[in-house]
C-alpha cells in the first residue's frame, strides 16, 4: 500500500516511484489525446505541446532512476495545488548533470558490478543489497540521462510560420515551471514582425521572453511587457496553458477535487490509482493600437482585449460521477462538462 504523510508527500520506495511515473505518463498521454478530440489546441499547438510534455516525462523518468534505490534522499511531490514534483527536483537534475563527468569517473566498472550481482543472485541465492543497487542505478543515471532533455525552469521553442488562417504571420512557444505553484505552463504567441529578419531579432525575442514571461502573471500584463520591449514585434494573440493540479493519492492540498478523491480512496469507493487533472487556458487578442512615448521615442503598442479564462477537468467516468455527487460547485465553473478519460489500472 502506498502511504504519504499528511504533512509531506515524499516518495520513499521503489514501488512508489514506479506507481507515480506510470500515473504521470498515463495521464499526460490521455490529456494529449483528449485535447485533440476536444479541439482545445490547434494541430500545430498540439505538436508543440506534446514536445514539452515529452521533456517533462523524460525528466520524471530521470528522477525515478536517480532516487530508485537511494536510502539517503527521496523525491518530493509538491503539497500545494500541483501534484507534480517540487521545482527543486528539476534543479537537482540540472546540477547533477553539470558534474556528470566528475561523477562518472568515480563510478565502478559496469562489468565488475554485473559479475558481483550474478554471483550474489545465482551462487549465493541472496538479494542484492540496496546500497549496491543504488550504485548500479547511478551508473544508468549518469550514463543515459541527457541534460539537453531536462525540463528546465524556462524552455524556449522555435519561431515558425503560423498555420493558414492564424491571427498573425509567425508563431513561437515557450514553457516554464512556475516556482511558486510548482506547475508547468506552456505558452504560444502569434505575432507579426516589421523589422529586418535576422538571427539577432530571434535572440532579442528569446531573451525578452525569458526575462518577462517566465512565471504565472496576468496575461495582458505579460503581453504588454513583451510588446513594449520589442518595438518591431507586434503580438496579436497569446495563449497560456496551465497544466494542473494533478489530483491523486500523492496530492495533499485544500482543493475540493483533491479532497474528494482522497476521501473516496480512503473509504475504498474508488481505487488507489484514481486521478483527475485540472487544465486551464488563458487567451488574449490585441484589438486596436495606441502610441506611447514622446516625440523622439514614439512606439506603437497593442491595445489588449479582455483575457478569456477557461477551466477544464479531465477524469475517468467513475471520478466524474463522484465529483458530480460531492464537488458539483467546482464543476459549475468549467468551460464545458468534465472530459472523460480512460481508467488507469496499476497492479500493486
C-alpha positions as CSV (number, residue, x, y, z in Angstrom):
1,X,0.0,0.0,0.0
2,X,1.2,3.5,-0.8
3,X,1.1,5.9,2.2
4,X,2.1,9.5,2.1
5,X,2.2,11.5,5.4
6,X,-0.3,14.3,5.7
7,X,2.3,17.0,6.3
8,X,4.5,15.9,3.3
9,X,4.5,13.9,0.2
10,X,7.8,12.1,-0.2
11,X,8.3,9.1,-2.5
12,X,10.3,6.7,-0.4
13,X,10.2,3.3,-2.1
14,X,10.8,1.7,-5.4
15,X,7.0,0.8,-5.7
16,X,6.1,4.5,-5.2
17,X,8.4,5.7,-7.8
18,X,7.1,3.1,-10.3
19,X,3.5,3.9,-9.4
20,X,3.9,7.7,-9.7
21,X,5.8,7.5,-13.0
22,X,3.2,5.2,-14.5
23,X,0.4,7.6,-13.4
24,X,2.1,10.7,-14.8
25,X,2.9,9.0,-18.1
26,X,-0.6,7.7,-18.5
27,X,-2.4,11.0,-17.5
28,X,-0.3,13.2,-19.8
29,X,-0.8,10.8,-22.8
30,X,-4.6,10.7,-22.1
31,X,-4.5,14.5,-21.9
32,X,-2.9,14.9,-25.4
33,X,-5.4,12.5,-27.0
34,X,-8.4,14.3,-25.5
35,X,-7.1,17.8,-26.2
36,X,-7.1,16.8,-29.8
37,X,-10.6,15.3,-29.5
38,X,-12.0,18.4,-27.8
39,X,-10.2,20.9,-30.2
40,X,-8.7,22.8,-27.2
41,X,-5.5,23.4,-29.3
42,X,-4.8,23.8,-33.0
43,X,-2.9,20.9,-34.7
44,X,0.3,22.9,-34.6
45,X,-0.1,23.8,-31.0
46,X,-0.7,20.2,-30.1
47,X,2.5,19.1,-31.8
48,X,4.5,21.7,-29.7
49,X,2.6,20.8,-26.5
50,X,3.5,17.2,-26.9
51,X,7.1,18.1,-27.3
52,X,7.1,19.9,-23.9
53,X,5.2,17.0,-22.2
54,X,7.8,14.6,-23.6
55,X,10.6,16.7,-22.0
56,X,8.6,16.7,-18.7
57,X,8.2,12.9,-18.7
58,X,11.8,12.4,-19.6
59,X,12.8,14.4,-16.5
60,X,10.4,12.4,-14.3
61,X,12.0,9.2,-15.6
62,X,15.4,10.6,-14.8
63,X,14.2,11.3,-11.2
64,X,12.9,7.8,-10.9
65,X,16.3,6.3,-11.9
66,X,18.1,8.8,-9.6
67,X,16.1,8.0,-6.5
68,X,15.0,4.4,-7.0
69,X,17.4,2.8,-4.5
70,X,18.7,5.9,-2.7
71,X,18.4,5.4,1.1
72,X,19.5,9.0,1.9
73,X,17.3,11.2,-0.2
74,X,13.7,11.0,-1.6
75,X,11.9,12.7,-4.4
76,X,9.4,15.3,-3.1
77,X,5.9,15.9,-4.6
78,X,4.6,19.4,-4.1
79,X,2.0,19.7,-1.4
80,X,0.2,22.8,-2.8
81,X,-2.2,22.7,-5.8
82,X,0.2,20.8,-8.0
83,X,0.6,17.1,-7.7
84,X,3.9,17.4,-9.6
85,X,7.5,17.2,-8.4
86,X,8.8,20.2,-6.5
87,X,10.7,22.6,-8.8
88,X,13.9,21.9,-6.9
89,X,13.8,18.3,-8.1
90,X,14.4,19.6,-11.7
91,X,17.1,21.9,-10.4
92,X,18.8,19.0,-8.7
93,X,18.8,17.1,-12.0
94,X,20.5,20.0,-13.8
95,X,23.1,20.4,-11.0
96,X,23.9,16.7,-11.1
97,X,24.3,16.5,-14.8
98,X,26.6,19.6,-14.8
99,X,29.0,17.4,-12.8
100,X,28.3,14.4,-14.9
101,X,31.9,13.7,-16.0
102,X,33.2,14.0,-12.5
103,X,30.6,11.5,-11.1
104,X,31.2,9.0,-14.0
105,X,34.9,8.9,-13.2
106,X,34.1,7.8,-9.7
107,X,31.6,5.0,-10.6
108,X,32.5,1.4,-10.5
109,X,33.2,-0.7,-13.6
110,X,30.0,-2.0,-15.1
111,X,31.3,-5.5,-15.9
112,X,32.6,-5.9,-12.3
113,X,29.2,-4.9,-10.9
114,X,27.4,-7.4,-13.2
115,X,29.6,-10.2,-12.1
116,X,29.0,-9.4,-8.5
117,X,25.2,-9.3,-9.0
118,X,25.2,-12.7,-10.8
119,X,27.3,-14.2,-8.0
120,X,25.0,-12.9,-5.3
121,X,21.8,-13.9,-7.1
122,X,22.8,-17.3,-8.7
123,X,25.5,-18.7,-6.5
124,X,24.7,-17.3,-3.0
125,X,20.9,-17.2,-3.7
126,X,20.7,-13.8,-1.9
127,X,19.2,-10.4,-2.6
128,X,21.5,-7.7,-3.8
129,X,22.0,-5.0,-1.1
130,X,20.1,-1.7,-1.7
131,X,23.4,0.1,-1.5
132,X,24.8,-1.8,-4.4
133,X,21.5,-1.4,-6.4
134,X,21.8,2.4,-5.9
135,X,25.3,2.3,-7.3
136,X,24.1,0.4,-10.3
137,X,21.2,2.9,-10.7
138,X,23.7,5.7,-10.5
139,X,25.7,4.2,-13.4
140,X,22.5,4.1,-15.5
141,X,21.5,7.6,-14.4
142,X,24.8,9.4,-15.3
143,X,25.5,7.4,-18.5
144,X,22.0,7.6,-20.0
145,X,20.3,10.9,-19.0
146,X,20.9,13.6,-21.5
147,X,20.9,17.1,-19.9
148,X,19.5,18.6,-23.1
149,X,16.2,16.9,-22.5
150,X,15.7,18.0,-18.9
151,X,12.7,20.2,-18.3
152,X,14.2,23.5,-17.1
153,X,12.6,26.4,-15.4
154,X,12.3,28.0,-18.9
155,X,12.3,26.2,-22.2
156,X,12.2,28.2,-25.4
157,X,10.6,26.9,-28.6
158,X,11.5,28.0,-32.2
159,X,9.9,30.7,-34.3
160,X,8.0,29.2,-37.1
161,X,5.5,30.4,-39.7
162,X,2.0,30.3,-38.3
163,X,-0.6,28.0,-40.0
164,X,-3.0,29.4,-42.5
165,X,-5.9,31.5,-41.0
166,X,-3.9,32.2,-37.9
167,X,-4.1,35.6,-36.1
168,X,-0.6,36.6,-37.3
169,X,2.2,35.5,-39.6
170,X,4.6,34.0,-37.1
171,X,4.3,31.7,-34.1
172,X,6.6,30.9,-31.2
173,X,6.2,29.0,-28.0
174,X,7.8,28.6,-24.6
175,X,7.3,26.7,-21.4
176,X,8.1,27.4,-17.8
177,X,7.9,25.7,-14.5
178,X,6.5,28.3,-12.0
179,X,8.5,28.2,-8.8
180,X,5.6,29.5,-6.7
181,X,3.0,26.8,-7.6
182,X,5.2,24.0,-9.0
183,X,3.3,23.5,-12.2
184,X,4.3,23.5,-15.8
185,X,2.9,26.2,-18.2
186,X,3.0,26.2,-22.0
187,X,2.6,29.5,-23.9
188,X,2.0,30.3,-27.6
189,X,2.4,33.7,-29.2
190,X,1.3,34.7,-32.7
191,X,2.9,37.9,-33.9
192,X,3.9,40.0,-36.8
193,X,7.4,41.4,-37.4
194,X,8.2,44.6,-39.2
195,X,12.0,44.7,-38.9
196,X,14.8,43.0,-40.8
197,X,14.7,39.3,-40.2
198,X,17.9,38.1,-38.8
199,X,19.3,35.8,-36.1
200,X,19.6,38.9,-33.9
201,X,15.9,39.6,-33.8
202,X,15.3,36.0,-32.7
203,X,17.8,36.3,-29.9
204,X,16.2,39.5,-28.8
205,X,12.8,37.9,-28.7
206,X,14.0,34.8,-26.9
207,X,15.8,37.0,-24.2
208,X,12.7,39.1,-23.6
209,X,10.5,36.1,-23.2
210,X,13.0,34.5,-20.8
211,X,13.2,37.8,-18.7
212,X,9.5,38.7,-19.0
213,X,7.3,35.6,-19.4
214,X,8.9,33.0,-17.1
215,X,6.2,33.0,-14.4
216,X,2.4,33.0,-13.9
217,X,1.1,36.6,-14.1
218,X,-1.9,38.4,-15.6
219,X,-1.7,37.5,-19.3
220,X,-2.5,41.0,-20.5
221,X,0.4,42.3,-18.4
222,X,2.7,39.7,-19.9
223,X,1.5,40.7,-23.4
224,X,2.1,44.4,-22.8
225,X,5.6,43.9,-21.4
226,X,6.6,41.7,-24.4
227,X,5.1,44.3,-26.8
228,X,6.8,47.3,-25.1
229,X,10.3,45.7,-25.1
230,X,10.3,44.6,-28.7
231,X,9.4,47.6,-31.0
232,X,9.5,45.7,-34.2
233,X,7.4,42.7,-32.9
234,X,3.7,43.1,-32.7
235,X,2.0,40.3,-30.7
236,X,-1.6,39.6,-31.9
237,X,-2.6,36.6,-29.8
238,X,-1.2,34.9,-26.7
239,X,-2.4,31.7,-25.3
240,X,-1.2,30.2,-22.0
241,X,-1.9,26.6,-20.8
242,X,-1.8,25.9,-17.1
243,X,-1.2,22.2,-16.6
244,X,-2.6,21.0,-13.2
245,X,-3.1,20.4,-10.5
246,X,-3.0,16.7,-10.8
247,X,-5.4,15.4,-8.2
248,X,-4.3,12.0,-7.0
249,X,-3.2,10.0,-3.9
250,X,0.0,11.9,-3.6
251,X,-1.6,15.4,-3.5
252,X,-2.3,16.9,-0.1
253,X,-3.9,20.3,-0.8
254,X,-7.1,22.1,0.0
255,X,-8.5,21.8,-3.5
256,X,-12.1,20.3,-3.4
257,X,-11.4,17.9,-6.2
258,X,-8.3,16.6,-4.5
259,X,-10.1,16.3,-1.2
260,X,-13.0,14.4,-2.9
261,X,-10.6,11.9,-4.5
262,X,-8.6,11.4,-1.3
263,X,-11.8,10.8,0.7
264,X,-13.0,8.4,-1.9
265,X,-9.8,6.4,-1.8
266,X,-9.8,6.5,2.0
267,X,-13.4,5.0,2.0
268,X,-12.4,2.5,-0.7
269,X,-15.1,3.8,-3.0
270,X,-12.5,4.3,-5.8
271,X,-9.1,2.6,-6.4
272,X,-5.8,3.9,-5.3
273,X,-4.8,5.0,-8.8
274,X,-7.8,7.3,-9.2
275,X,-7.0,10.7,-10.7
276,X,-8.3,13.9,-12.2
277,X,-6.4,16.6,-14.0
278,X,-7.3,20.3,-13.9
279,X,-6.4,22.2,-17.1
280,X,-6.7,25.9,-17.7
281,X,-6.3,28.2,-20.7
282,X,-5.9,32.0,-20.7
283,X,-6.2,33.7,-24.1
284,X,-5.8,37.4,-25.1
285,X,-6.2,39.1,-28.5
286,X,-5.0,42.5,-29.5
287,X,-7.6,44.9,-30.7
288,X,-6.6,48.4,-31.8
289,X,-3.2,50.1,-31.3
290,X,-2.1,53.2,-29.4
291,X,1.0,55.3,-29.3
292,X,3.2,55.7,-26.2
293,X,6.3,57.9,-25.6
294,X,7.5,61.4,-26.6
295,X,8.2,62.9,-30.0
296,X,11.6,61.2,-30.4
297,X,10.6,57.9,-28.8
298,X,7.2,57.1,-30.0
299,X,6.2,53.4,-30.1
300,X,3.0,51.8,-31.4
301,X,1.7,49.3,-29.0
302,X,-1.2,46.8,-29.0
303,X,-4.4,47.5,-27.0
304,X,-5.3,44.2,-25.5
305,X,-8.9,42.8,-25.2
306,X,-10.2,41.2,-22.0
307,X,-8.4,38.0,-21.1
308,X,-10.5,34.9,-21.7
309,X,-10.2,32.4,-18.8
310,X,-11.3,28.8,-19.3
311,X,-11.2,25.8,-16.9
312,X,-11.4,22.1,-17.7
313,X,-11.2,18.9,-15.8
314,X,-10.1,15.5,-17.3
315,X,-11.1,12.4,-15.4
316,X,-12.3,8.8,-15.8
317,X,-16.1,8.2,-15.8
318,X,-16.2,7.0,-12.1
319,X,-14.4,10.0,-10.9
320,X,-16.6,12.4,-12.9
321,X,-19.7,10.7,-11.2
322,X,-18.0,11.2,-7.8
323,X,-17.3,14.8,-8.5
324,X,-20.9,15.5,-9.6
325,X,-22.1,13.9,-6.3
326,X,-19.7,15.6,-3.9
327,X,-18.0,18.6,-5.7
328,X,-20.6,19.9,-8.1
329,X,-19.8,23.5,-7.2
330,X,-16.4,23.2,-8.8
331,X,-17.8,21.6,-12.0
332,X,-20.2,24.5,-12.5
333,X,-17.2,26.8,-13.1
334,X,-15.9,24.7,-16.0
335,X,-16.0,25.9,-19.6
336,X,-17.6,22.5,-20.6
337,X,-18.6,19.3,-19.0
338,X,-15.8,17.2,-17.4
339,X,-13.9,15.5,-20.2
340,X,-13.8,11.7,-19.8
341,X,-10.5,9.9,-20.0
342,X,-9.6,6.2,-19.6
343,X,-9.2,4.4,-16.3
344,X,-5.7,3.9,-15.0
345,X,-5.0,0.4,-13.8
346,X,-1.8,-0.4,-11.9
347,X,-1.2,-3.8,-10.4
348,X,0.1,-3.4,-6.9
